[in-house]
Amino acid sequence: MSENQIFTDFEVVGLIEEKQINFNEVLTGKNFYLINIWSSWCEPCKDESEYLLELKNNTPVMMIGINYKDKKKNALNFLNLYGDPFDKIFIDKQGTISINFGAYGVPETFLINDDNKILKKYIGPLNDRDIYEIKKIINN
Amino acid sequence: MKSKKLSIIKIIIFFFLIFINYNSIAKSSTYSEEQTINITKNLRCLICQGQTIHESNSDFAESMKKFIKSELENGKTNEEIFSSLVEKYGQWIVYDPGISKNTFLLWTLPLLLFLIGGAIIVKKIFKKI
């Protein structure tokens, strides 16, 4: 694994369909992927939902949500309430998938390219400046 | 006839229980709790102050403990676990960084200073004689 490369060879389970899939298979067909680790019990995650929706609606990036140590019912309620910015959502019941990404907790966001290289890592909720930076990278 | 069926079921249950027991023994014998503790004691809790992963009950530490257990269950060695975590979180996560390109000076400088200091002292003593 080269420097700044994300580890992707592990199994994930979908939040809605609960189907198991290798994470490598998720990262196909796009130039950029945004992985966001979130939870319904995480207060800052509520604040960043509008920013994630902004990216979903205005960029070609694939939005991947990792639902961290959460209950399915609460996670779905959260998405109904604050909007669903994700193309795909996977569950991380034990917190071990987030460790695979090198994350510290929630919320945390990784912008990666089609070589699985981490272009940007944001610890904490996204803000205006982060969104501007992400858009700039994607559009260039 | 009924009792024959019942005894067959009993035999099947007996072998099933043996199979489950064998599997759990096989799984648990791949690594020891001591091995997990040794690893977690050498890992820094990155969101805590001055605590190891072993000492901390934070969310991050709990996830890390589960991650390490699953890696050990998958047959990974201590070295493989340390190196994968260093790749993800950087050298700072381990208390004992080991000798590498980045830590070479850290390990050799004290020895080098000791040798230089010793050489100066010896030289001074010989000069006096």
Interface residues (C-beta under 8 A of the other chain):
Chain A: M1 F7 K69 Q94 G95 T96 S98 I99 N100 F101 G102 Y104 G105
Chain B: L46 I47 D59 F60 E62 S63 M64 K66 F67 S70 S84 E87 K88 Y89
